[in-house]
C-alpha cells in the first residue's frame, strides 16, 4: 500500500451505462481492493433492476459497501452518506486493501474526496412542508427561483427535479443565514485525508453512449423491470422522495395508472436516462482532477482495464 501521508483512494466515475461497475470489479480483483458504492439509488434494497445494481454473481466475490442496505421508504442524506463512506474507506484501508469509490452520483464523490463538512443546521419541518407543497403546485423551477434570490451558485448546479437538495439549500439559509455554497466553501478548509487517483469513463462520440443506454433499458425490461416497478407502485405512498425519482419507476407508474401507453413509457425512460447521463457528464467534466478514459476509443475492455490499472498503480 502507498506509503505517502494519507489514505490511498481510487475513484472510478462515469455516466450511467459507461461500464464503470464492471471495471471497478475487475480492478478490485487485480489490485486487492473493495468497492464503496457512490450511487444514491443503489443504497436501497429491492430496487435491483431499475438501479442497475450488480448481482451477487457479477460482484465475483468483491465486497461492495453502501449498497443494498436501506428500505426504499427511508430517506438518506448526503451528509449521512459521507459519514458512512468515510467509515468504510477507513476500515478497508485498515485491512491493507485499496478502497475503490465507484458510482455516478457526483455530489457523493465530490463530498467524500474533498472532505466536505455538512451544515449542522436543524430541520425546519414546517418550512419543508410548505416548500414541498409549493413544488407540487408550481414545480421544482419555482423553488429554484427562490433559491436564486440568495444563492445563485447553488441554484445553478441543481436540477429542478432534485427537490430534496433544493429544499435543503433554502432551509440551510433560512435557519442559519448562511448559503449552502458558502457553507461548502467553509467546509473545504479542512484538508482531505485521501491520496486520490480519479478515473472518468467517457465517450468521444456521445451517440455511442446513448445507444448503450437504449440497449440497457431494453435489457432491463427483459430482466423484469416491469414486475419490480409494479411492486414499488403498490407501495408508492410510502416510498422516500429519492426512491420515487428512480428512472424506470417514475416513467412506468403513469402506465400502471392508465395514463399512458407502455411504448410511450419505455421511450420516456430512455430519454430520461439519456438526459441523466448528460447531467452526469457535465458534473464530472467540471472536475479537472479526473483522468478520462474514452470507452469508444479503445479496442476492448481488457485494454481499458490495463490503462486504468496502470494509472492507479501509484496507489499501491
C-alpha positions as CSV (number, residue, x, y, z in Angstrom):
1,X,0.0,0.0,0.0
2,X,1.1,3.6,-0.7
3,X,3.5,5.0,2.0
4,X,2.6,8.6,1.4
5,X,0.8,10.5,4.1
6,X,-2.9,9.8,3.7
7,X,-5.2,7.0,2.7
8,X,-5.0,5.8,-0.9
9,X,-8.4,6.1,-2.6
10,X,-9.2,5.1,-6.2
11,X,-12.2,6.8,-7.8
12,X,-14.0,5.4,-10.9
13,X,-16.8,7.5,-12.1
14,X,-18.8,8.0,-15.3
15,X,-22.3,8.3,-16.7
16,X,-24.8,5.5,-16.5
17,X,-24.1,2.6,-18.9
18,X,-20.4,3.5,-19.2
19,X,-19.2,0.3,-17.8
20,X,-17.7,1.6,-14.5
21,X,-19.1,-1.2,-12.4
22,X,-17.5,-4.0,-14.4
23,X,-14.2,-2.1,-14.5
24,X,-14.2,-1.4,-10.8
25,X,-14.9,-5.1,-10.0
26,X,-12.1,-6.2,-12.3
27,X,-9.6,-3.7,-10.8
28,X,-10.6,-4.7,-7.3
29,X,-9.8,-8.4,-8.1
30,X,-6.4,-7.4,-9.5
31,X,-5.4,-4.7,-7.0
32,X,-6.7,-6.3,-3.8
33,X,-9.5,-3.8,-3.5
34,X,-13.0,-3.4,-2.1
35,X,-15.7,-1.2,-3.6
36,X,-17.6,1.6,-1.9
37,X,-20.6,2.5,-3.9
38,X,-21.3,6.1,-4.8
39,X,-24.8,5.7,-6.1
40,X,-27.8,7.4,-4.4
41,X,-30.2,4.8,-5.7
42,X,-28.2,1.6,-5.1
43,X,-28.4,2.1,-1.3
44,X,-31.9,0.8,-1.4
45,X,-32.9,-2.9,-1.1
46,X,-35.4,-4.4,-3.5
47,X,-34.5,-1.8,-6.2
48,X,-32.3,-4.2,-8.2
49,X,-33.1,-3.8,-11.9
50,X,-34.0,-0.1,-12.1
51,X,-30.7,0.9,-10.4
52,X,-28.6,-1.5,-12.5
53,X,-27.3,-3.0,-9.2
54,X,-24.7,-5.7,-9.9
55,X,-25.9,-9.2,-9.0
56,X,-24.1,-11.4,-6.5
57,X,-22.6,-13.3,-9.4
58,X,-21.4,-10.1,-11.2
59,X,-19.7,-8.9,-8.0
60,X,-17.4,-12.0,-8.2
61,X,-16.7,-12.1,-4.5
62,X,-15.6,-8.5,-4.3
63,X,-17.0,-6.8,-1.2
64,X,-19.4,-3.9,-2.0
65,X,-20.1,-1.4,0.7
66,X,-23.0,1.1,1.0
67,X,-25.2,-0.9,-1.4
68,X,-28.5,-2.7,-0.8
69,X,-28.8,-1.8,2.9
70,X,-31.8,0.6,3.2
71,X,-35.5,0.0,2.8
72,X,-36.9,2.2,0.0
73,X,-39.2,4.0,2.5
74,X,-36.2,5.5,4.3
75,X,-34.6,8.9,3.4
76,X,-30.8,9.1,3.3
77,X,-28.9,12.4,3.1
78,X,-25.6,13.3,1.5
79,X,-24.3,14.0,5.0
80,X,-25.2,10.5,6.2
81,X,-23.6,9.0,3.1
82,X,-20.3,10.9,3.6
83,X,-20.1,9.8,7.2
84,X,-20.8,6.2,6.2
85,X,-18.4,6.3,3.2
86,X,-15.5,7.7,5.4
87,X,-16.0,4.9,7.9
88,X,-16.0,2.2,5.1
89,X,-12.9,3.7,3.5
90,X,-11.0,3.7,6.8
91,X,-12.0,0.1,7.5
92,X,-10.9,-1.1,4.1
93,X,-7.6,0.7,4.3
94,X,-7.0,-0.7,7.8
95,X,-7.2,-4.2,6.4
96,X,-4.4,-3.4,3.9
97,X,-6.8,-3.2,0.9
98,X,-7.4,-0.5,-1.7
99,X,-10.7,1.4,-1.3
100,X,-12.3,2.0,-4.7
101,X,-15.1,4.6,-4.7
102,X,-17.3,3.8,-7.7
103,X,-20.5,5.3,-9.0
104,X,-22.3,8.0,-10.9
105,X,-23.6,10.3,-8.1
106,X,-21.2,13.2,-8.5
107,X,-22.2,15.0,-5.3
108,X,-21.4,11.9,-3.3
109,X,-18.0,11.5,-4.8
110,X,-17.0,15.2,-4.5
111,X,-18.2,15.4,-0.9
112,X,-16.1,12.4,0.1
113,X,-12.9,13.3,-1.9
114,X,-13.0,16.9,-0.8
115,X,-13.7,16.1,2.9
116,X,-16.8,18.4,2.9
117,X,-18.3,19.0,6.3
118,X,-22.1,19.5,6.1
119,X,-24.0,22.2,7.9
120,X,-25.4,21.0,11.3
121,X,-28.5,23.2,10.7
122,X,-31.5,21.6,12.2
123,X,-34.5,20.7,10.1
124,X,-37.5,23.1,9.9
125,X,-40.3,20.7,9.2
126,X,-42.9,23.5,8.7
127,X,-40.7,25.1,6.1
128,X,-40.0,21.8,4.3
129,X,-43.8,21.1,4.2
130,X,-44.6,24.5,2.7
131,X,-41.8,24.2,0.1
132,X,-42.9,20.7,-0.8
133,X,-46.5,21.9,-1.3
134,X,-45.2,24.8,-3.5
135,X,-43.2,22.3,-5.6
136,X,-46.4,20.2,-6.1
137,X,-48.3,23.2,-7.3
138,X,-45.7,25.0,-9.4
139,X,-42.8,22.5,-9.9
140,X,-39.1,22.5,-9.0
141,X,-38.3,25.5,-11.1
142,X,-40.3,27.7,-8.8
143,X,-38.2,26.5,-5.8
144,X,-35.0,27.2,-7.8
145,X,-36.2,30.8,-8.4
146,X,-36.5,31.2,-4.6
147,X,-33.0,29.8,-4.2
148,X,-31.5,32.0,-6.9
149,X,-32.5,35.1,-4.9
150,X,-29.9,34.5,-2.3
151,X,-27.7,31.6,-3.5
152,X,-27.5,31.7,-7.4
153,X,-24.3,29.5,-7.3
154,X,-26.1,26.5,-5.7
155,X,-29.2,27.1,-7.9
156,X,-27.1,26.9,-11.0
157,X,-25.8,23.4,-10.2
158,X,-29.1,21.9,-9.1
159,X,-31.6,20.3,-11.4
160,X,-35.3,21.2,-10.9
161,X,-36.1,17.6,-10.2
162,X,-33.7,17.5,-7.3
163,X,-36.3,18.8,-4.9
164,X,-34.7,17.3,-1.7
165,X,-31.5,19.3,-2.2
166,X,-33.2,22.5,-3.4
167,X,-35.4,22.4,-0.3
168,X,-32.4,21.7,2.0
169,X,-30.4,24.6,0.4
170,X,-33.3,27.0,1.1
171,X,-33.7,25.5,4.6
172,X,-30.0,26.0,5.5
173,X,-30.1,29.7,4.6
174,X,-33.4,30.3,6.4
175,X,-32.2,28.6,9.6
176,X,-28.5,29.7,9.7
177,X,-28.4,32.8,7.5
178,X,-25.5,31.2,5.6
179,X,-25.9,29.9,2.0
180,X,-25.2,26.4,1.1
181,X,-22.4,27.5,-1.4
182,X,-20.7,29.5,1.4
183,X,-21.2,26.6,3.8
184,X,-19.4,24.3,1.3
185,X,-16.6,26.7,0.9
186,X,-16.0,26.9,4.6
187,X,-16.2,23.1,4.9
188,X,-13.3,22.7,2.4
189,X,-10.9,24.4,4.8
190,X,-10.1,21.0,6.2
191,X,-7.6,19.1,4.1
192,X,-8.7,15.8,2.6
193,X,-7.3,12.7,4.3
194,X,-7.1,10.9,1.0
195,X,-4.5,10.4,-1.7
196,X,-6.7,10.1,-4.8
197,X,-6.4,8.9,-8.3
198,X,-9.7,9.7,-10.2
199,X,-10.7,7.9,-13.4
200,X,-13.6,9.0,-15.6
201,X,-15.1,6.7,-18.2
202,X,-16.2,8.9,-21.1
203,X,-17.1,8.8,-24.8
204,X,-15.7,10.7,-27.7
205,X,-19.0,10.1,-29.6
206,X,-21.9,10.8,-27.3
207,X,-24.2,8.8,-29.6
208,X,-22.3,5.6,-28.7
209,X,-23.3,6.1,-25.0
210,X,-26.9,6.9,-26.0
211,X,-27.1,3.6,-27.9
212,X,-25.7,1.7,-24.9
213,X,-28.4,3.4,-22.7
214,X,-31.2,2.4,-25.1
215,X,-29.9,-1.2,-25.2
216,X,-29.7,-1.2,-21.4
217,X,-33.3,-0.1,-21.0
218,X,-34.4,-2.9,-23.3
219,X,-32.4,-5.4,-21.4
220,X,-33.8,-4.1,-18.1
221,X,-37.3,-4.6,-19.4
222,X,-36.4,-8.2,-20.5
223,X,-34.9,-8.8,-17.0
224,X,-38.2,-8.0,-15.2
225,X,-38.2,-4.2,-14.6
226,X,-42.0,-4.2,-15.2
227,X,-42.6,-6.5,-12.3
228,X,-40.2,-4.7,-10.0
229,X,-41.7,-1.3,-10.8
230,X,-45.2,-2.7,-10.2
231,X,-44.2,-3.9,-6.7
232,X,-43.0,-0.4,-6.0
233,X,-46.1,1.2,-7.5
234,X,-48.2,-0.6,-4.9
235,X,-46.0,1.0,-2.1
236,X,-45.7,4.4,-3.8
237,X,-47.4,6.3,-1.0
238,X,-44.7,5.1,1.5
239,X,-41.5,5.4,-0.7
240,X,-38.9,8.0,0.1
241,X,-38.7,11.0,-2.3
242,X,-35.4,9.6,-3.6
243,X,-36.7,6.2,-4.4
244,X,-39.7,7.7,-6.2
245,X,-37.3,9.5,-8.5
246,X,-35.7,6.3,-9.8
247,X,-35.7,6.2,-13.5
248,X,-37.9,3.3,-14.6
249,X,-40.3,3.7,-11.8
250,X,-41.4,7.2,-12.4
251,X,-41.9,6.5,-16.1
252,X,-43.8,3.2,-15.6
253,X,-46.1,4.5,-12.8
254,X,-48.2,6.5,-15.2
255,X,-48.6,3.3,-17.3
256,X,-49.8,1.4,-14.2
257,X,-52.3,4.3,-13.6
258,X,-53.6,4.0,-17.1
259,X,-52.4,7.5,-18.1
260,X,-50.0,6.4,-20.9
261,X,-49.1,3.6,-23.2
262,X,-46.3,1.1,-22.4
263,X,-44.3,2.1,-25.5
264,X,-44.5,5.8,-24.5
265,X,-43.3,4.9,-21.0
266,X,-40.4,2.9,-22.3
267,X,-39.4,5.7,-24.8
268,X,-39.6,8.2,-22.0
269,X,-37.4,6.0,-19.8
270,X,-34.7,6.0,-22.5
271,X,-35.0,9.8,-22.9
272,X,-34.8,10.5,-19.2
273,X,-31.8,8.1,-18.8
274,X,-30.0,10.0,-21.7
275,X,-30.8,13.3,-20.0
276,X,-29.5,12.0,-16.7
277,X,-26.3,10.8,-18.4
278,X,-25.8,14.2,-19.9
279,X,-26.1,15.9,-16.5
280,X,-23.6,13.4,-15.1
281,X,-21.1,14.2,-17.8
282,X,-21.5,17.9,-17.2
283,X,-20.9,17.5,-13.5
284,X,-17.8,15.3,-13.9
285,X,-16.2,17.4,-16.6
286,X,-16.1,20.4,-14.2
287,X,-13.6,18.5,-12.0
288,X,-10.2,18.6,-13.8
289,X,-8.8,16.0,-11.4
290,X,-10.5,13.2,-13.4
291,X,-8.3,11.3,-15.8
292,X,-10.5,10.5,-18.8
293,X,-10.7,7.0,-20.4
294,X,-12.7,7.1,-23.6
295,X,-14.5,3.9,-23.8
296,X,-15.3,4.1,-27.5
297,X,-11.7,5.0,-28.4
298,X,-10.1,1.8,-27.1
299,X,-10.4,-1.6,-28.8
300,X,-11.8,-3.7,-26.0
301,X,-12.5,-3.9,-22.2
302,X,-9.1,-5.5,-21.5
303,X,-7.3,-2.6,-23.0
304,X,-9.3,-0.2,-20.9
305,X,-8.6,-2.2,-17.8
306,X,-4.9,-2.2,-18.4
307,X,-4.9,1.6,-18.9
308,X,-6.9,2.0,-15.7
309,X,-4.6,-0.3,-13.7
310,X,-1.5,1.5,-14.9
311,X,-2.9,4.9,-13.8
312,X,-3.9,3.6,-10.4
313,X,-0.7,1.7,-9.7
314,X,0.8,4.6,-7.8
315,X,-1.7,4.0,-5.0
316,X,-0.3,0.5,-4.2
